[in-house]
């Protein structure tokens, strides 16, 4: 009797359309959210903020954006790093050109600009798909990176090519620059991620999400039953790029504060976010968060284990970390293609019938 929905009947359409249909899921989610908002800020320090929580939240938002495109709409993309760069450089230009602008507006406008760029590069998806579409988005990654490196206007003609976030506020509280507090940047990022995660979940459950999944499952059949491929694919590219652009703006302004396009937004970042949704689970909002947590926490754990406890060198530890991550990706692709989200689903199935055999 640990995990039951038996007897939890739905007597209205509102109850039937709840995001968390099972009472235990709702309790656990709201308790976790209350803990994250009301408890964590009081015990937060700079290490947990910069090394664990901000990376997890920002990468989870980027993984959610990529999962909308790849997991739900079936359009492969390798340009995540380039689109994050669009969000970061748009935020930089807005922060320097409009010092009075609130950071919430800056982040949303950065996402909107990235959505427009993403829809432009999503046009080839109307003619090509699969491996060829992946190559087209990979070309977008290299083109955008080249653009931000070679055109000095994007980094305000700085001789180093580096962009630095000035001090800016959200609702009067500094969230960028040198005067920020760990709790402020954490709550700012957590609030945005929570709002956008709820928005994504509701979009997926609505008309847009059903159209994306119809295109993913069989685009020809979807077009026959009335799904517009042009509108559906471009909307997936737009929404996905918006989320990734917001993640890029937060990555630059809130997490690091100063970045260079040639170092921060490389193809490695695109693969990192792709690995997150593979390990977490394609076509799952929960999988985006699980994959981001896995890819964020595992390197920290392995570094502490090999360097601090086992006494290995940092170079050797880095190579072992890459090998282990590669092996785990292969394992998930073979043993459980639906990732950690599927494992959690199977665990709930077992809890439903416990103590009887599965």
Secondary structure, DSSP 8 states (H G I E B T S, - for coil): --S--TT----SHHHHT-SS-SHHHHHHHHHHHHHHHHTGGGG--HHIIIIIIHHHHHHHHHHHHHIIIIIIS------HHHHHHHHHHHHHHHHHH-TTS-HHHHHHHHHHHHHHHHHHHTGGGGT--THHHHHHHHHHHHHHHHHHHH-GGGGTT-TT-EEE----EETTEE-SSTT--HHHHHHHHHHHHHHHHHHHHHHHHSHHHHHHHHHHH-HHHHHHTT--HHHHHHHHHHHHHHHHHHHHHHIIIIIISEEEHHHHSSHHHHHHHHHHHHHH-TT-HHHHHHHHHHHHHHHHHHHIIIIIIS---HHHHHHHHHHHHHHHHHHHHHH-TTHHHHHHHHHHHHHHHTTS--
